Amino acid sequence: MNRSESSMWEAPVLSEDRAVDMEMLRDLRADPGVAVVDRLADQMKELRAVLPSPDPELLDESPRWVHYPWRRTVVRVLGPRSFRRLRFDRNRNKLTVQEQDRLRERTVGVVGLSAGSAVAQALALDGLCGALRLADFDAIELSNLNRVPGALVDLGVNKAVVAARRLAELDPYLGLCVWPDGVRADTAAAFVDGLDVLVDECDSFDTKIGLRIEAAKRGVPVVMATSDRGLIDVERFDLDAATPFHGLFGDLRPERLATLSSREKIPFALRLLGADRLSPRMGASLLEIDRSLTTWPQLGSEVMLGGAAVAAAVRRIGLGMSLRSGRSGVDIEDLLDGLVSPAGPVTASGRAADVDSPPDDPIDRVLYAAGRAPSGGNSQPWSISADGAVLTVALATDFVPTAIDIRCRGAYVALGAALQNARIAAAAHGILGPVRLAEDHPGGTGQPFATMEFADGADPALAAQYDRMLARGTNRRMCDGSLLSETDVEALRAAARQEGGDVRVVVGAENLTAIAEVLAESDRIRYLTEELRREMVAELRWPATGDLESGIDVDALGLDDVERTMLEVALRNDVLDQLEKWDLGQGLGRITGERLLRSAAMIVVTAPGPDPIDYVRAGMVAESVWICAHGLGLAVQPTSPVFLYAEDDDDLVRLCAPRVDAVRRLRSALDLSLGTKSGERYAILLRVGRGASEPIRSARRSDRVRRS
């Protein structure tokens, strides 16, 4: 390779819609010494698979040909916009598309292409700038190849040229400018001018000082990494009028440093690196310079770590993120010394389906049955008590409703379910008496309550449900997708009519798909809204804690290993805050959506009126239907969109003001899919289908049910 060839680093980009470019391409293809690489079809296939699907204008963008003269090769590639969309697709969402666009407007200069080559590579890989200036006067030598990503064929080639070639082969659309003479005192100003960030990886102390003086004049931030113990140094001249090197060298001028010998520069080097933070091996090696070593040692792996650290700093600066002046380190050796065994996976406890059994006394059995009723989040909002004559069901005085349980409507449904269980148990034991529902508790709390007298009454239809009622539970597992028969649907409706109510059984793939989309989006909103998220997390109980008397046991969620692992990530506040900032998180509702799509039907139970007592009555109907579904061999899971108990816009605003428009649209969409009539009020939605049985039963609080 002659001298002119050894300095080649520019890769001309030829456009297929320019005649002069195509003439040049024909000449290149006619040259038997030039290789042609055309993998455009593979690139297009990959581009079409990107999510979300690229716009047609990207798919139709004219491709290009890139000529790499030092390789004697031309390569066909996507056009610039589609190329960037595909090449940086795997950077998302560590970097969003919008952030990538912002960073592409930045120009970064790197001085010193030994350690700096790792920096330049990291910047290009991450797409942290649209243009790079590379400066180094030195050529590749064999001893450089312990840390410079070059090759034997690059020996004698300028380091900046070698770096530029590698980057051009990675991204032909990256703007590159090579300074093969390096940066001197008389050229430092020109190099720094127009930069957004300056990266200093050069060895010359006088050049380091001179660059910082020029950067400070122009308000250009400077980032530097040294390979020992991962030192990263940041000087935000764009934010503060600071002295170079944080004032460590006072007002030392580069002219003075240029006159010092290598030995005389050692104190400055130690002050720069920090004599007290040098690794033992680096400290010992410095004492051997000019004795058994020619210069200080550097490991390529540590240089790569420095490149990653500098890239992270440049990213923060380029995106206007928080980053102050100062220095820190990433000491791999300390990290390795601090290795600890990770916590083992939390696995299902294998608990039996029932953790207790009904007592012997008939009244105690009625109390036990009432306490086994379902409630939102297994909150058990009731206070259930009985003497020898009367059983009373009311809201517990310490019960605090969640935000989605607007005006305790969901809690009232739970009271109705508890009352229904008590009636069934009393009928089965021949002690069923009259039931009374009242709008206001005798204590004047303004809350409804219910009583059931103990008498000698019987009700064979209720009594026949006793065993099924005790076995009833929530089954959140995936169903098999099989359909309900007409006999099943009629049985569910009959169970509702038996308690004076009615249900809609919504079936059909189109309806269930529409409902699944609404419920999945509702889950996303719940995850991303701080108060709703906090309450959702508070409902969950992890087996390792042992606190399982209330809330939802995570083992009972019916999750497979992948879903359970993803849940642990999805419950992290920092992850959810990031998704909320991006307005993403479509995957957060995946579990709900997928389960509904594999279900047989959605059962809709409505309240007959707006008063609390109407929701209690609806709870009795819902429990009757749930017990019937269990008897039919169906898995049943209540589903609660965040707006389930919102009756008007005021309720929606209190629930989720920042997303009220989105929630309003979701409610309208659900009403349409469920065939909800004007004025109807949801009491509960039950997802039903056939699938594996649920072995985990929710535990119950002992302090909410008592005999006086």
VOTIPA-343534 format. One line per 10 residues: number of its first residue (from 1); their letters; for each residue x, y, z of C-alpha. Coordinates in pm, whole numbers. Layout:
% residues N
NUM	A	X:Y:Z | ...
END
This chain:
% residues 708
1	MNRSESSMWE	0:0:0 | 150:334:-101 | 140:651:111 | -171:793:-52 | -357:465:-5 | -253:442:360 | -422:775:433 | -756:678:278 | -1047:689:522 | -1336:848:334
11	APVLSEDRAV	-1602:611:201 | -1796:770:-87 | -2171:702:-78 | -2324:649:-421 | -2696:707:-474 | -2894:494:-716 | -3098:794:-827 | -2792:997:-941 | -2655:922:-1286 | -2298:1029:-1208
21	DMEMLRDLRA	-2290:799:-905 | -2421:506:-1106 | -2154:565:-1372 | -1889:547:-1101 | -2052:228:-968 | -2041:67:-1315 | -1669:138:-1333 | -1612:-14:-990 | -1816:-325:-1071 | -1625:-366:-1394
31	DPGVAVVDRL	-1296:-373:-1200 | -1208:-739:-1123 | -1009:-619:-822 | -1315:-471:-655 | -1548:-696:-451 | -1923:-632:-458 | -2140:-708:-154 | -2517:-685:-203 | -2722:-802:97 | -2998:-546:54
41	ADQMKELRAV	-3274:-810:48 | -3173:-926:396 | -3168:-569:522 | -3515:-504:380 | -3650:-820:541 | -3510:-711:874 | -3648:-359:830 | -4000:-488:762 | -3987:-689:1087 | -3919:-381:1301
51	LPSPDPELLD	-4188:-281:1552 | -4377:-60:1515 | -4384:-111:1140 | -4180:150:949 | -4359:412:745 | -4392:335:371 | -4153:620:290 | -3879:439:480 | -3948:112:303 | -3943:292:-33
61	ESPRWVHYPW	-3625:493:34 | -3368:461:-241 | -3072:240:-141 | -2708:345:-163 | -2374:192:-253 | -2072:259:-31 | -1720:240:-171 | -1445:140:73 | -1129:203:-129 | -892:64:138
71	RRTVVRVLGP	-1086:-264:118 | -1141:-246:-259 | -1508:-323:-190 | -1848:-169:-263 | -2143:-252:-40 | -2512:-196:-106 | -2699:-57:193 | -3029:98:289 | -3077:470:243 | -2972:693:533
81	RSFRRLRFDR	-3305:717:717 | -3400:351:686 | -3039:251:765 | -3045:444:1092 | -3391:314:1180 | -3271:-43:1149 | -2916:-10:1283 | -3027:168:1599 | -3346:-32:1649 | -3182:-248:1914
91	NRNKLTVQEQ	-3078:65:2103 | -3442:131:2185 | -3554:209:2447 | -3224:262:2618 | -3238:545:2367 | -3576:639:2224 | -3612:736:1860 | -3660:1098:1965 | -3341:1087:2172 | -3153:933:1882
101	DRLRERTVGV	-3266:1220:1662 | -3144:1477:1917 | -2806:1309:1953 | -2756:1293:1577 | -2730:1673:1584 | -2425:1661:1814 | -2058:1685:1712 | -1796:1524:1933 | -1420:1557:1909 | -1182:1284:2028
111	VGLSAGSAVA	-814:1362:2075 | -588:1060:2117 | -692:748:1928 | -524:484:2138 | -765:481:2433 | -979:720:2230 | -1054:456:1967 | -1268:269:2224 | -1450:594:2296 | -1512:665:1928
121	QALALDGLCG	-1636:310:1875 | -1877:335:2170 | -2010:670:2049 | -2073:533:1702 | -2228:208:1823 | -2474:394:2044 | -2541:668:1787 | -2450:941:2035 | -2348:1196:1773 | -2392:1273:1407
131	ALRLADFDAI	-2032:1381:1348 | -1693:1291:1493 | -1358:1471:1476 | -1068:1234:1530 | -719:1367:1601 | -393:1178:1645 | -50:1233:1491 | 80:885:1570 | 80:568:1362 | -20:217:1470
141	ELSNLNRVPG	268:16:1611 | 267:-346:1719 | 279:-248:2087 | -45:-51:2042 | -242:-361:1951 | -291:-458:2316 | -554:-183:2343 | -620:-36:1997 | -875:-232:1789 | -654:-240:1481
151	ALVDLGVNKA	-487:-522:1291 | -143:-616:1159 | -237:-475:819 | -278:-137:992 | 82:-116:1113 | 227:218:1008 | -117:370:937 | -223:678:1131 | -434:591:1437 | -704:844:1350
161	VVAARRLAEL	-724:705:996 | -757:347:1129 | -1034:456:1365 | -1216:646:1089 | -1206:343:860 | -1360:118:1124 | -1634:370:1190 | -1705:425:821 | -1740:49:779 | -1982:48:1070
171	DPYLGLCVWP	-2188:351:959 | -2123:518:624 | -2362:802:716 | -2168:910:1025 | -1992:1240:960 | -1617:1193:1004 | -1330:1441:1003 | -973:1320:1054 | -687:1531:1191 | -386:1309:1113
181	DGVRADTAAA	-142:1571:1242 | -304:1565:1585 | -377:1881:1782 | -104:2133:1855 | -105:2461:2045 | -172:2655:1727 | -458:2426:1613 | -636:2353:1942 | -878:2643:1901 | -982:2530:1553
191	FVDGLDVLVD	-1033:2173:1669 | -1250:2267:1966 | -1453:2529:1780 | -1803:2400:1700 | -1787:2090:1919 | -2066:1991:2154 | -1834:1769:2362 | -1456:1728:2368 | -1312:1391:2468 | -951:1404:2582
201	ECDSFDTKIG	-758:1078:2558 | -421:1216:2453 | -93:1155:2641 | 53:1504:2619 | -5:1712:2933 | 58:2040:2757 | -201:1945:2492 | -448:1848:2765 | -412:2190:2928 | -430:2377:2596
211	LRIEAAKRGV	-746:2193:2491 | -918:2275:2818 | -826:2641:2793 | -990:2656:2450 | -1288:2448:2566 | -1343:2679:2863 | -1341:2983:2633 | -1612:2827:2415 | -1819:2660:2686 | -1748:2310:2555
221	PVVMATSDRG	-1766:2031:2816 | -1465:1799:2842 | -1477:1430:2931 | -1173:1213:3000 | -1121:854:3110 | -808:688:3243 | -793:313:3232 | -672:257:3589 | -965:182:3821 | -1206:321:3564
231	LIDVERFDLD	-1148:688:3643 | -1395:915:3462 | -1345:1293:3472 | -1603:1551:3362 | -1558:1927:3330 | -1879:2112:3248 | -1736:2429:3095 | -2076:2471:2932 | -2229:2522:3275 | -1952:2677:3486
241	AATPFHGLFG	-1659:2908:3423 | -1415:2670:3593 | -1038:2635:3597 | -911:2343:3384 | -866:2013:3566 | -1083:2137:3853 | -802:2372:3958 | -564:2085:4040 | -282:2255:3848 | -370:2616:3929
251	DLRPERLATL	-309:2843:3632 | -39:2621:3481 | 16:2707:3115 | 79:2447:2842 | 399:2626:2738 | 558:2544:3071 | 454:2178:3058 | 604:2147:2710 | 949:2226:2852 | 938:1957:3123
261	SSREKIPFAL	1108:1619:3092 | 914:1294:3130 | 1042:1259:3486 | 941:1615:3572 | 588:1550:3446 | 533:1258:3689 | 405:1481:3975 | 145:1628:3741 | 43:1282:3625 | 3:1164:3984
271	RLLGADRLSP	-199:1472:4072 | -419:1405:3770 | -468:1036:3847 | -475:1072:4224 | -178:906:4393 | -402:772:4668 | -644:599:4432 | -401:428:4197 | -433:53:4187 | -140:-125:4355
281	RMGASLLEID	-20:-258:4019 | -35:82:3853 | 141:246:4147 | 416:-15:4140 | 444:17:3762 | 489:396:3776 | 792:345:3997 | 939:120:3727 | 908:365:3435 | 1245:420:3262
291	RSLTTWPQLG	1373:122:3462 | 1195:-201:3368 | 906:-28:3180 | 914:224:2897 | 575:382:2987 | 271:323:3204 | 67:8:3133 | -284:-10:2994 | -511:-309:2944 | -741:-317:2644
301	SEVMLGGAAV	-1033:-437:2858 | -991:-138:3091 | -969:95:2792 | -1300:-49:2669 | -1454:19:3010 | -1337:378:2985 | -1495:405:2641 | -1828:292:2785 | -1804:542:3072 | -1721:832:2840
311	AAAVRRIGLG	-2006:733:2607 | -2249:740:2899 | -2128:1088:2996 | -2158:1214:2637 | -2511:1072:2619 | -2613:1261:2932 | -2462:1585:2807 | -2616:1546:2463 | -2965:1485:2605 | -2946:1755:2871
321	MSLRSGRSGV	-2957:1501:3153 | -2809:1562:3494 | -2427:1545:3498 | -2208:1769:3707 | -1836:1839:3695 | -1622:1599:3894 | -1464:1258:3884 | -1552:908:3985 | -1442:554:3911 | -1574:214:3814
331	DIEDLLDGLV	-1331:-25:3979 | -1390:-369:3831 | -1160:-533:4084 | -1363:-390:4373 | -1682:-504:4206 | -1545:-856:4165 | -1428:-861:4527 | -1782:-772:4628 | -1957:-1060:4452 | -2243:-1208:4653
341	SPAGPVTASG	-2477:-1498:4594 | -2805:-1380:4439 | -3132:-1441:4616 | -3294:-1761:4503 | -3611:-1754:4296 | -3940:-1722:4480 | -4137:-2032:4390 | -4488:-2148:4451 | -4528:-2273:4805 | -4729:-2580:4717
351	RAADVDSPPD	-4993:-2500:4982 | -5299:-2716:4983 | -5622:-2588:4838 | -5772:-2530:5184 | -5568:-2418:5481 | -5849:-2487:5728 | -6184:-2663:5746 | -6531:-2560:5860 | -6603:-2580:6233 | -6863:-2816:6383
361	DPIDRVLYAA	-7118:-2574:6526 | -7385:-2470:6268 | -7367:-2098:6349 | -6988:-2109:6336 | -7021:-2279:5997 | -7239:-1994:5876 | -6979:-1743:5994 | -6705:-1945:5828 | -6895:-1953:5498 | -6963:-1579:5506
371	GRAPSGGNSQ	-6594:-1508:5558 | -6505:-1721:5254 | -6678:-1475:5017 | -6479:-1301:4744 | -6379:-934:4770 | -6176:-694:4559 | -5806:-752:4622 | -5913:-1002:4893 | -5955:-696:5114 | -6234:-857:5322
381	PWSISADGAV	-6400:-521:5386 | -6667:-664:5613 | -6739:-697:5978 | -6939:-1020:6024 | -7072:-1110:6364 | -7334:-1344:6509 | -7497:-1426:6835 | -7745:-1703:6890 | -8019:-1512:6714 | -7888:-1284:6440
391	LTVALATDFV	-7596:-1257:6197 | -7492:-904:6097 | -7287:-806:5791 | -7152:-450:5762 | -6844:-261:5651 | -6553:-288:5894 | -6490:40:6074 | -6122:31:5976 | -6185:-48:5610 | -6030:207:5370
401	PTAIDIRCRG	-6140:172:5006 | -5892:195:4722 | -5915:468:4461 | -6087:241:4208 | -6345:130:4467 | -6536:455:4424 | -6777:524:4713 | -6716:168:4840 | -6929:20:4561 | -6699:-280:4521
411	AYVALGAALQ	-6698:-330:4899 | -7079:-336:4901 | -7073:-606:4633 | -6846:-806:4865 | -7095:-761:5154 | -7365:-906:4931 | -7147:-1205:4844 | -7077:-1267:5216 | -7449:-1249:5293 | -7524:-1494:5012
421	NARIAAAAHG	-7271:-1741:5149 | -7425:-1708:5495 | -7773:-1780:5353 | -7645:-2090:5170 | -7474:-2226:5481 | -7774:-2151:5700 | -8004:-2329:5452 | -7772:-2631:5444 | -7784:-2655:5826 | -8153:-2584:5865
431	ILGPVRLAED	-8117:-2252:6046 | -8214:-2008:5770 | -8426:-1716:5881 | -8543:-1386:5734 | -8292:-1149:5576 | -8312:-772:5607 | -8113:-517:5405 | -8094:-167:5548 | -7963:155:5397 | -7808:279:5720
441	HPGGTGQPFA	-7631:101:6003 | -7798:139:6345 | -7489:328:6457 | -7574:602:6208 | -7262:558:5995 | -7447:617:5672 | -7338:274:5545 | -7564:-20:5456 | -7581:-334:5660 | -7763:-665:5648
451	TMEFADGADP	-7898:-907:5904 | -8006:-1268:5887 | -8204:-1423:6167 | -8134:-1779:6271 | -8453:-1984:6255 | -8577:-2325:6146 | -8620:-2227:5782 | -8501:-2428:5482 | -8438:-2361:5115 | -8340:-2670:4914
461	ALAAQYDRML	-8215:-2466:4619 | -7979:-2270:4841 | -7876:-2573:5045 | -7780:-2760:4727 | -7512:-2498:4664 | -7330:-2548:4996 | -7046:-2775:4886 | -6989:-2579:4567 | -6987:-2255:4768 | -6712:-2384:4999
471	ARGTNRRMCD	-6507:-2503:4699 | -6558:-2182:4501 | -6244:-1979:4431 | -6074:-1744:4188 | -5891:-1915:3903 | -5657:-1677:3717 | -5491:-1941:3501 | -5504:-1943:3123 | -5814:-2115:2984 | -5823:-2351:2686
481	GSLLSETDVE	-6041:-2133:2462 | -6335:-2374:2447 | -6685:-2229:2416 | -6985:-2233:2649 | -7282:-2446:2557 | -7634:-2306:2549 | -7704:-2519:2855 | -7416:-2352:3040 | -7538:-2005:2949 | -7894:-2081:3059
491	ALRAAARQEG	-7771:-2225:3391 | -7578:-1904:3462 | -7882:-1690:3385 | -8101:-1911:3602 | -7860:-1868:3894 | -7896:-1492:3861 | -8277:-1507:3833 | -8291:-1719:4148 | -8167:-1411:4338 | -8384:-1164:4154
501	GDVRVVVGAE	-8117:-1048:3912 | -8004:-1096:3557 | -7670:-1130:3378 | -7536:-1083:3028 | -7306:-1354:2903 | -7089:-1197:2633 | -6929:-1444:2392 | -6769:-1436:2048 | -6411:-1375:1941 | -6479:-1024:1811
511	NLTAIAEVLA	-6642:-912:2136 | -6379:-1072:2356 | -6098:-921:2149 | -6245:-573:2189 | -6293:-627:2565 | -5937:-761:2596 | -5798:-446:2437 | -5991:-226:2680 | -5889:-424:2987 | -5525:-441:2880
521	ESDRIRYLTE	-5512:-64:2832 | -5688:-16:3165 | -5417:-226:3331 | -5152:-12:3163 | -5310:302:3306 | -5327:142:3649 | -4957:53:3639 | -4856:398:3518 | -5070:605:3757 | -4882:643:4083
531	ELRREMVAEL	-5170:613:4332 | -5342:329:4145 | -5010:146:4112 | -4931:186:4482 | -5266:38:4579 | -5228:-248:4332 | -4886:-339:4470 | -5020:-317:4826 | -5276:-586:4740 | -5008:-840:4647
541	RWPATGDLES	-4868:-1083:4901 | -4543:-1273:4847 | -4526:-1620:5007 | -4184:-1552:5155 | -4332:-1277:5375 | -4580:-1508:5545 | -4838:-1224:5557 | -5111:-1399:5358 | -5431:-1342:5560 | -5543:-1068:5322
551	GIDVDALGLD	-5452:-943:4978 | -5378:-1155:4674 | -5124:-1433:4711 | -4879:-1404:4419 | -4883:-1783:4395 | -5256:-1758:4315 | -5207:-1533:4011 | -5169:-1835:3785 | -4849:-1703:3627 | -4596:-1912:3443
561	DVERTMLEVA	-4226:-1862:3509 | -4188:-1598:3238 | -4492:-1400:3353 | -4384:-1413:3715 | -4036:-1289:3631 | -4180:-1009:3418 | -4414:-913:3703 | -4117:-859:3934 | -3974:-613:3680 | -4311:-451:3610
571	LRNDVLDQLE	-4363:-370:3977 | -4047:-161:4000 | -4135:205:4041 | -3832:324:3844 | -3927:101:3548 | -4288:217:3553 | -4188:581:3592 | -3973:547:3280 | -4258:388:3083 | -4493:662:3203
581	KWDLGQGLGR	-4244:924:3083 | -4234:759:2741 | -4611:692:2744 | -4539:330:2659 | -4603:8:2853 | -4837:-174:2615 | -4697:-500:2753 | -4826:-421:3104 | -5176:-538:3014 | -5060:-845:2826
591	ITGERLLRSA	-5148:-1098:3098 | -5504:-970:3130 | -5552:-941:2756 | -5415:-1284:2670 | -5623:-1456:2937 | -5944:-1297:2819 | -5874:-1396:2458 | -5848:-1761:2569 | -6167:-1743:2778 | -6516:-1858:2689
601	AMIVVTAPGP	-6715:-1554:2797 | -6741:-1239:3001 | -7027:-1235:3251 | -7168:-892:3335 | -7351:-840:3663 | -7510:-497:3704 | -7649:-316:4008 | -8025:-252:3995 | -7985:105:4115 | -7741:369:4235
611	DPIDYVRAGM	-7776:319:4610 | -7532:119:4824 | -7798:-140:4899 | -7835:-199:4523 | -7470:-301:4507 | -7523:-536:4804 | -7808:-704:4617 | -7586:-727:4306 | -7321:-897:4520 | -7569:-1168:4616
621	VAESVWICAH	-7650:-1224:4250 | -7281:-1229:4155 | -7198:-1491:4418 | -7486:-1711:4306 | -7364:-1693:3945 | -7002:-1755:4049 | -7098:-2065:4248 | -7300:-2192:3953 | -7005:-2138:3717 | -6778:-2328:3953
631	GLGLAVQPTS	-7030:-2614:3955 | -7018:-2618:3574 | -6642:-2673:3588 | -6559:-2320:3478 | -6263:-2116:3592 | -6380:-1776:3717 | -6180:-1456:3761 | -6320:-1112:3839 | -6177:-839:3618 | -6178:-479:3732
641	PVFLYAEDDD	-6101:-201:3486 | -6000:109:3677 | -6327:283:3589 | -6559:-6:3686 | -6732:185:3965 | -6724:531:3810 | -7078:653:3747 | -7004:997:3601 | -6727:1229:3487 | -6668:1357:3840
651	DLVRLCAPRV	-6582:1002:3944 | -6344:967:3648 | -6165:1293:3727 | -6115:1193:4091 | -5992:855:3978 | -5738:956:3718 | -5741:1325:3625 | -5428:1325:3402 | -5571:1043:3187 | -5939:1116:3217
661	DAVRRLRSAL	-5993:1148:2840 | -5831:809:2777 | -6030:645:3057 | -6353:799:2926 | -6284:649:2581 | -6212:311:2737 | -6538:311:2930 | -6732:394:2614 | -6555:117:2426 | -6631:-134:2702
671	DLSLGTKSGE	-6996:-29:2716 | -7020:-90:2342 | -6854:-433:2358 | -7062:-549:2656 | -7387:-410:2519 | -7433:-196:2829 | -7754:6:2835 | -7775:368:2937 | -7797:403:3315 | -7668:53:3391
681	RYAILLRVGR	-7406:27:3664 | -7141:-242:3674 | -7128:-451:3991 | -6874:-709:3874 | -6729:-857:3555 | -6640:-1225:3560 | -6407:-1387:3307 | -6500:-1755:3266 | -6359:-2046:3072 | -6228:-2398:3104
691	GASEPIRSAR	-5876:-2476:3208 | -5650:-2617:3477 | -5779:-2599:3833 | -5634:-2342:4072 | -5466:-2511:4370 | -5413:-2195:4576 | -5698:-2056:4788 | -5680:-1712:4944 | -5639:-1707:5321 | -5876:-1513:5547
701	RSDRVRRS	-5840:-1268:5834 | -5956:-1402:6168 | -6045:-1059:6311 | -6320:-973:6061 | -6553:-1263:6150 | -6653:-1328:6510 | -6918:-1482:6731 | -7042:-1269:7019
END
